[in-house]
Amino acid sequence: GQQLNQSPQSMFIQEGEDVSMNCTSSSIFNTWLWYKQDPGEGPVLLIALYKAGELTSNGRLTAQFGITRKDSFLNISASIPSDVGIYFCASDRDDKIIFGKGTRLHILP
Amino acid sequence: SAVISQKPSRDICQRGTSLTIQCQVDSQVTMMFWYRQQPGQSLTLIATANQGSEATYESGFVIDKFPISRPNLTFSTLTVSNMSPEDSSIYLCSAEGASESHEQFFGPGTRLTVL
């Protein structure tokens, strides 16, 4: 079936480092969404992408919709402690969205 | 974006009982959804809550176990029936933003523990 393969599963970085994570699939999608989930909270939408090749920024976050429409990446520049959390990619399937398994970001003091 | 609230935020329940979770959106929305998130896992769609008709359930989820109501465009409930410890999870409500945008906004979740 249509699955979103998200990597890496987890990351341990130093504060101030840049972060890159990605999401791939064997299927073509029309939408890529990136969410962040803090402990005890629901996911919060960070960036939405709707066009192949589209590159969108939201503050220190940048995401791109892959040209093949089968992948997307999310970059975080100059990480800060509040970036800790789980990042999910998501995409549309039959008027619903499906989620990747998430990338858990840890920031070392 | 829509602001979504859920009640209760958490509960501890006995095996065999049922719990109804409420979801309130601050604006009228067409599409509302219910998800389950096991600890440390991703989100799994339970069903689409349709206003004025029966919910549409995903494979592996049935109406008898997870009855859903959607009486209007701002409110929905999910009931977890005849609970067992395997139902311990976070249950999340979401609503779609602009029509056909596929952007979904989530409530804070209800953390359910079944003893």
Contacts between the chains, C-beta under 8 A, distances in Angstrom:
chain1	res1	chain2	res2	distance
A	31	B	102	4.7
A	33	B	102	7.0
A	33	B	103	6.6
A	33	B	104	7.8
A	35	B	106	8.0
A	40	B	108	7.5
A	40	B	109	7.6
A	40	B	111	7.6
A	41	B	108	5.5
A	41	B	109	7.1
A	42	B	4	7.5
A	42	B	92	5.3
A	42	B	94	7.6
A	42	B	106	3.3
A	42	B	107	5.3
A	42	B	108	5.1
A	42	B	109	5.1
A	43	B	43	7.2
A	43	B	92	7.8
A	43	B	106	5.1
A	44	B	106	7.3
A	45	B	1	7.4
A	45	B	103	5.9
A	45	B	104	7.4
A	45	B	105	6.5
A	48	B	101	7.3
A	48	B	102	7.8
A	48	B	103	5.2
A	88	B	42	6.6
A	88	B	43	7.3
A	90	B	104	8.0
A	92	B	102	4.5
A	95	B	31	7.8
A	95	B	102	8.0
A	96	B	33	7.2
A	96	B	45	5.9
A	96	B	48	6.8
A	97	B	102	5.8
A	97	B	104	6.0
A	98	B	45	7.6
A	99	B	42	4.7
A	99	B	43	4.8
A	100	B	42	6.6
A	101	B	41	7.4
A	101	B	42	4.8
A	102	B	42	5.6
